[in-house]
Amino acid sequence: LRISVPTTFGSIWAMPRLCAFAQAHREIQVDIATHTGPILFKESGLDAAIIHCEGPEPGCVGDLLHHIVSYPVAAPTLATSALPMKGEALAELPVLHQSTSPNAWPSYLRQLGVDVNVPMPGAYLSLLSLACQAAEFGLGAALLPDFVSAGAVAAGRLIKLHNQPFVSPRNYFLVTTQERAYAPAIAALRQWLTQDAAPSAARVLP
């Protein structure tokens, strides 16, 4: 099986599960590559891919693996007012953007009732893991999913600035073609990965 995974989500969420799958299915060789940003699966030459998207492209099947729910986090030194910080105070902070979701911060601040200019100033980082590290160093506040920031928050290197989540329109899907979706090896992989998904997430989109 030739599989591609997003770099950060792949290393944190997918790799433990893919390695366990490979151990349980010794007859299947699992080759894993990484990608950043969106990919066109049907042009990729892959058997399957985990893709951060709103849904699979035409002719493909997508199993929803993980909803993306993010929270604003920052180094403790950037929390200049009482927590949870009001939207107006958040809008005054330096912020870090993820390159593939450049409008996440404006969208989130609008949820909090603050209208901001687009594009917002701030550094752009291509990986969630890089954004987490930059936030820990105090370069700005970042909108990060718990699977990325939980360790740093637990250790006190980051703090959650607000309890209202930003729910992304894009999530992590396991994608393959409709023709191959029920091939034995791919079907086994789909079942393995979706067994850990939340019940509401374990659904298939044609």
CORMO-V610422 format. One record per run of one state. SS is the DSSP state (A for helix, B for strand, O for the rest). FROM is the first residue (numbers start at 1). LEN is the number of residues. If there is no record, write none. Layout:
BEGIN
ss = <SS SS>
from = <FROM FROM>
len = <LEN LEN>
END
This chain:
BEGIN
ss = <O B A O B O A O B O B O B O A O A O B O B O A O B O A O B A O B O B O B O A O B O>
from = <1 2 7 25 31 36 41 44 48 54 60 67 69 75 76 79 87 93 95 99 101 102 104 112 123 126 128 137 141 146 156 159 161 166 168 171 178 184 195 204 206>
len = <1 5 18 6 5 5 3 4 6 6 7 2 6 1 3 8 6 2 4 2 1 2 8 11 3 2 9 4 5 10 3 2 5 2 3 7 6 11 9 2 1>
END
